[in-house]
Amino acid sequence: MKKMIDAFDYAGEFSKKMKPGILITTKSGEKVNSMVIGWGTIGIEWGRPMFVAYVRESRFTRELLDANGEFTINCPLDKINPEIISVCGTKSGRDMDKIKELGLHLEEPLEISVPGIREFPLTLECKVVFKNPQPTQNIPQEILDRYYPEKDGVRDFHYAYYGEIVSAYIIEE
């Protein structure tokens, strides 16, 4: 069962839980993948409610987002399970099925094809309306050095995915 909510009533909750990490879940075909994000914003863009998620170029999540422009944002309401954050923040969905490995329970979506995660019940269903690579020439050097160190001459920058929030709810048992 889902309790419908106004996403903006919970903006503070998303912001508070962002530092330890919340999940972005993607799906392409039958493959579902969740990844920890620590950067994101909720607000209004083009007169629409949006969640902007930042995903590095190298991530499997980016490949799934590009294949199916939909995602869910999954946020815990209570204590954050450190094992979920650890696995979803350090392991790649290319190499393992994180959902199965962690025993997570998928929740049928209302408006999109990507499920929610019952263990992270505060859920936003989003459709990508715009995607943009970061304009790297405008990033201050101190930020480049801290967040985008060169490895073999390459920096792993983020793409910003602007997801229109098409449904918001709390998964209830």
C-alpha positions in Angstrom: 0.0 0.0 0.0 1.2 3.5 -0.7 0.3 6.7 1.1 0.4 9.6 -1.5 2.3 12.7 -0.4 3.4 16.1 -1.6 7.1 15.7 -2.4 7.9 19.2 -1.2 6.5 18.4 2.3 9.4 15.9 2.6 12.1 18.0 0.9 13.9 18.4 4.3 13.9 14.6 4.8 15.5 14.1 1.4 18.1 16.7 2.2 18.9 15.4 5.7 19.3 11.8 4.4 21.4 12.8 1.4 24.6 13.1 3.3 24.7 9.5 4.4 23.1 8.6 1.1 19.8 7.8 -0.5 19.1 5.5 -3.4 18.4 6.1 -7.1 16.9 3.1 -8.7 16.9 2.5 -12.4 15.6 -0.3 -14.7 16.2 -1.3 -18.3 14.6 -4.4 -19.6 14.4 -6.8 -16.6 17.6 -5.3 -15.0 16.9 -3.3 -11.8 19.8 -1.4 -10.2 20.1 0.8 -7.1 23.0 3.2 -6.4 23.7 5.5 -3.6 23.6 9.2 -4.4 24.8 11.9 -2.1 24.1 14.8 -4.4 20.7 15.9 -5.6 18.2 18.6 -5.5 14.4 18.9 -5.3 12.6 21.9 -6.6 10.8 23.5 -9.5 12.2 23.8 -13.0 10.1 24.9 -16.0 7.1 25.1 -13.8 7.3 21.3 -13.0 8.3 19.5 -9.8 11.8 18.1 -10.3 14.4 16.0 -8.7 17.9 16.5 -10.2 20.1 13.5 -9.7 23.9 13.7 -10.4 25.4 10.4 -11.8 29.0 9.9 -12.8 29.7 9.1 -16.5 31.3 5.7 -15.6 28.4 4.3 -13.6 26.2 1.4 -14.7 23.2 3.5 -13.4 23.9 6.1 -16.1 23.7 3.4 -18.8 20.4 2.3 -17.5 19.1 5.9 -17.2 20.1 6.5 -20.8 18.3 3.4 -21.9 15.1 4.1 -20.0 14.7 7.7 -18.9 12.9 6.9 -15.6 14.1 6.5 -12.1 12.9 6.4 -8.5 14.5 8.2 -5.6 14.3 6.0 -2.5 14.8 7.5 1.0 14.6 5.8 4.4 12.3 7.3 7.0 14.0 5.8 10.0 17.6 4.7 10.6 19.7 4.1 7.5 20.9 0.5 7.1 24.7 0.8 6.7 25.0 -2.5 4.7 22.6 -1.2 2.0 24.5 2.0 1.8 27.9 0.2 1.7 26.9 -2.3 -1.1 24.9 0.2 -3.2 27.6 2.8 -2.8 30.7 0.6 -3.6 29.5 -2.2 -5.8 28.6 -2.0 -9.5 25.3 -3.5 -10.9 27.4 -4.6 -13.8 29.1 -7.2 -11.5 26.3 -8.2 -9.2 22.5 -8.1 -8.6 22.5 -5.7 -5.6 18.7 -6.1 -5.1 19.0 -9.9 -4.8 22.3 -9.8 -2.8 20.8 -7.5 -0.2 17.4 -9.1 -0.1 15.6 -5.9 -1.0 11.9 -5.9 -1.8 10.8 -4.2 -5.0 7.6 -2.2 -4.9 5.4 -1.9 -8.0 5.5 1.7 -9.4 2.4 3.7 -10.1 3.4 5.9 -13.1 6.7 4.6 -14.5 8.4 1.2 -15.1 11.0 1.5 -12.3 10.1 0.0 -8.9 10.5 1.5 -5.5 12.4 -0.1 -2.6 10.3 -1.2 0.4 13.2 -0.8 2.8 13.6 2.9 1.7 9.9 3.8 1.7 9.9 7.5 0.9 9.7 7.3 -2.9 9.7 9.7 -5.8 8.9 8.4 -9.3 10.6 10.5 -11.9 10.7 10.8 -15.7 13.9 12.4 -17.2 13.0 15.5 -19.1 16.5 16.8 -19.6 20.1 15.4 -19.2 23.2 17.5 -19.2 26.9 16.8 -18.7 28.5 19.2 -16.2 30.1 22.2 -17.9 33.6 21.3 -16.8 35.2 24.5 -18.0 33.2 26.4 -15.3 34.1 24.2 -12.3 36.7 25.9 -10.0 40.0 24.1 -9.8 39.7 23.3 -6.1 36.5 21.4 -6.8 38.0 19.6 -9.8 40.9 18.5 -7.7 38.7 17.3 -4.8 35.9 15.6 -6.6 37.3 14.8 -10.0 40.9 13.8 -9.7 42.6 12.7 -12.9 43.1 9.0 -13.3 45.0 8.1 -16.4 44.4 11.6 -17.7 40.6 11.3 -17.3 38.2 12.8 -14.8 34.9 11.0 -14.1 32.4 13.9 -14.3 28.7 13.8 -13.5 25.6 14.1 -15.7 22.7 16.0 -14.2 19.4 14.1 -14.8 16.4 16.4 -14.4 13.5 14.0 -13.4 10.0 15.4 -13.4 8.3 14.0 -10.2 5.2 12.2 -11.5 4.3 10.4 -8.3 5.4 10.7 -4.6 4.4 8.3 -1.8 5.5 6.4 1.3 5.4 2.6 0.9 3.4 1.2 3.8 3.2 -2.5 4.8 
